[in-house]
């Protein structure tokens, strides 16, 4: 039992030390009030990276999409159905 407890402590200590030197991952939201419109009018306003035109540009700036969803026009989605993305920094 002592050996198992000692081994668990060593694993926990080394795991914690490995993550202690890393900075937290940045993340945030992107929102498009006009995601259902086509053409040059579609854009996303994103935390950390500003205004982008598409998801490809989000990846090019070093972030990835981890979740998404729609905001109906009736709920304040904008001039059409809005679209949001949750992004986080890629490592």
C-alpha positions as CSV (number, residue, x, y, z in Angstrom):
1,X,0.0,0.0,0.0
2,X,2.8,2.4,0.8
3,X,4.5,1.7,-2.5
4,X,1.3,2.4,-4.4
5,X,0.7,5.6,-2.5
6,X,4.3,6.7,-3.1
7,X,4.0,5.9,-6.8
8,X,0.8,7.9,-7.1
9,X,2.4,10.9,-5.4
10,X,5.4,10.8,-7.8
11,X,3.1,10.6,-10.9
12,X,1.0,13.5,-9.6
13,X,4.1,15.6,-8.8
14,X,5.8,15.0,-12.2
15,X,2.5,15.6,-14.1
16,X,1.9,18.9,-12.3
17,X,5.5,20.0,-13.0
18,X,5.1,19.3,-16.7
19,X,2.1,21.6,-17.0
20,X,3.3,24.3,-14.6
21,X,5.6,25.9,-17.2
22,X,3.0,26.1,-19.9
23,X,0.9,29.2,-20.4
24,X,-2.9,28.7,-20.5
25,X,-4.5,28.2,-23.9
26,X,-6.3,31.4,-25.1
27,X,-9.8,31.0,-26.3
28,X,-12.9,33.0,-27.0
29,X,-16.0,33.5,-29.2
30,X,-16.5,34.5,-32.8
31,X,-19.9,35.8,-33.8
32,X,-21.4,36.5,-37.2
33,X,-24.7,38.4,-37.3
34,X,-25.2,37.6,-41.0
35,X,-23.8,34.1,-41.4
36,X,-26.7,33.0,-43.6
37,X,-26.1,35.7,-46.2
38,X,-23.8,34.9,-49.0
39,X,-21.1,36.9,-50.6
40,X,-18.6,39.4,-49.3
41,X,-20.9,40.6,-46.5
42,X,-20.3,37.5,-44.3
43,X,-17.7,37.9,-41.6
44,X,-16.9,36.8,-38.0
45,X,-15.9,39.1,-35.2
46,X,-13.6,37.1,-32.9
47,X,-11.9,37.5,-29.6
48,X,-8.1,37.7,-29.8
49,X,-8.0,37.7,-33.7
50,X,-10.5,40.4,-34.7
51,X,-12.5,40.3,-37.9
52,X,-12.1,37.3,-40.1
53,X,-14.0,36.2,-43.3
54,X,-14.2,32.5,-42.8
55,X,-13.2,29.5,-40.7
56,X,-10.1,28.8,-42.8
57,X,-8.7,32.2,-41.7
58,X,-9.3,31.3,-38.0
59,X,-7.1,28.2,-38.5
60,X,-4.5,30.3,-40.4
61,X,-4.2,32.6,-37.4
62,X,-3.4,29.7,-35.1
63,X,-6.8,28.9,-33.6
64,X,-9.3,26.1,-34.0
65,X,-13.0,25.8,-33.7
66,X,-14.2,23.7,-30.7
67,X,-18.0,24.4,-30.9
68,X,-20.6,26.2,-32.9
69,X,-24.2,27.1,-32.9
70,X,-27.0,29.3,-34.3
71,X,-28.7,32.3,-32.7
72,X,-32.2,32.8,-34.3
73,X,-33.0,36.3,-35.7
74,X,-35.9,36.4,-33.3
75,X,-33.5,36.1,-30.4
76,X,-31.3,39.0,-31.5
77,X,-29.2,37.1,-34.1
78,X,-29.0,40.2,-36.3
79,X,-30.4,40.8,-39.8
80,X,-30.7,37.0,-40.3
81,X,-29.8,34.0,-38.3
82,X,-26.6,34.6,-36.4
83,X,-23.8,32.0,-36.0
84,X,-21.3,31.7,-33.2
85,X,-18.1,29.8,-32.9
86,X,-16.0,28.9,-29.8
87,X,-12.3,29.0,-30.6
88,X,-9.1,28.1,-28.8
89,X,-5.5,28.5,-29.6
90,X,-3.8,25.5,-31.2
91,X,-0.5,24.2,-29.8
